[in-house]
Amino acid sequence: MDAMQVALPIVGIVAAAAVAFYAVSFAELREKSFRDLEDSDSENGIFKSSLSSRERRARRKSEKQAKD
């Protein structure tokens, strides 16, 4: 038997295992992120939005004035 006849199937099996591992890992990460999103929504019952642009501008302005 030639070395390539032995190595090629082994490389194929390792490659298939790597693809399966990454597919399962990404699926689990996606499920976890959806679960975390649902948990955060159910904690307070409403969606917590980020600061509005007015609030960000006001905060930057006050920080800038505090430096001066």
CYANA upper distance limits for C-alpha pairs under 8 A (distance plus 0.5 A):
  1 MET  CA      5 GLN  CA      7.14
  1 MET  CA      6 VAL  CA      8.07
  2 ASP  CA      6 VAL  CA      7.46
  3 ALA  CA      7 ALA  CA      6.57
  4 MET  CA      8 LEU  CA      6.20
  5 GLN  CA      9 PRO  CA      7.74
  6 VAL  CA     10 ILE  CA      7.29
  7 ALA  CA     11 VAL  CA      6.59
  8 LEU  CA     12 GLY  CA      6.68
  9 PRO  CA     13 ILE  CA      6.67
 10 ILE  CA     14 VAL  CA      6.73
 11 VAL  CA     15 ALA  CA      6.59
 12 GLY  CA     16 ALA  CA      6.64
 13 ILE  CA     17 ALA  CA      6.65
 14 VAL  CA     18 ALA  CA      6.70
 15 ALA  CA     19 VAL  CA      6.78
 16 ALA  CA     20 ALA  CA      6.68
 17 ALA  CA     21 PHE  CA      6.55
 18 ALA  CA     22 TYR  CA      6.75
 19 VAL  CA     23 ALA  CA      6.62
 20 ALA  CA     24 VAL  CA      6.66
 21 PHE  CA     25 SER  CA      6.58
 22 TYR  CA     26 PHE  CA      6.57
 23 ALA  CA     27 ALA  CA      6.69
 24 VAL  CA     28 GLU  CA      6.67
 25 SER  CA     29 LEU  CA      6.71
 26 PHE  CA     30 ARG  CA      6.62
 27 ALA  CA     31 GLU  CA      6.75
 28 GLU  CA     32 LYS  CA      6.59
 29 LEU  CA     33 SER  CA      6.65
 30 ARG  CA     34 PHE  CA      6.76
 31 GLU  CA     35 ARG  CA      6.59
 32 LYS  CA     36 ASP  CA      6.58
 33 SER  CA     37 LEU  CA      6.60
 34 PHE  CA     38 GLU  CA      6.68
 35 ARG  CA     39 ASP  CA      6.62
 36 ASP  CA     40 SER  CA      6.61
 37 LEU  CA     41 ASP  CA      6.78
 38 GLU  CA     42 SER  CA      6.65
 39 ASP  CA     43 GLU  CA      6.64
 40 SER  CA     44 ASN  CA      7.81
 41 ASP  CA     45 GLY  CA      6.08
 41 ASP  CA     46 ILE  CA      6.57
 41 ASP  CA     47 PHE  CA      6.56
 42 SER  CA     46 ILE  CA      8.08
 51 LEU  CA     55 GLU  CA      6.41
 51 LEU  CA     56 ARG  CA      6.80
 52 SER  CA     56 ARG  CA      6.80
 53 SER  CA     57 ARG  CA      6.58
 54 ARG  CA     58 ALA  CA      6.56
 55 GLU  CA     59 ARG  CA      6.55
 56 ARG  CA     60 ARG  CA      6.64
 57 ARG  CA     61 LYS  CA      6.52
 58 ALA  CA     62 SER  CA      6.62
 59 ARG  CA     63 GLU  CA      6.62
 60 ARG  CA     64 LYS  CA      6.51
 61 LYS  CA     65 GLN  CA      6.63
 62 SER  CA     66 ALA  CA      6.56
 63 GLU  CA     67 LYS  CA      6.89
 64 LYS  CA     68 ASP  CA      7.16
